[in-house]
Amino acid sequence: MGEATAGTTRVLVYSDDRSVRQQVRLTLGLRIAADLPDIDVVECATYQAVLRTLDVGGIDLIVLDGEAVPLGGMGLARQIKDEIADAPPILLIVARVADAWLATWSRADAVVAYPIDPQRLPAAAADLLRSRAATVS
């Protein structure tokens, strides 16, 4: 939750539910994949905190809870894509696979379904970070 050090990837995790944020943090671990740098997780419990954090910059990946209230991750993802130029990639966690069409509307870069899977979540996050690194370099 502190400042990232050189070579660290900053991941913003948004959910109004502390247990969801903790579960995402534990699932991602200290390093998402062997070929990627260590991560620093920045937790946000409100969408306002997400927007303030993104205004400061330095975030490499955003993980949003599609079930968060009062503003769910899908609506927030769309707002971020509409309002922030070169926004970091967004990984959206949805309650049902049937919600995937809404994730398309939200313009999230990847979607995983609850329950949080210890293989799928880090794999999706790693893919997004690798894609971002390829476009930045």
Helices and strands as residue ranges (DSSP letters): E 9-14, H 18-28, E 39-44, H 47-56, E 61-65, H 73-83, E 90-94, G 97-99, H 100-106, E 110-113, H 120-136
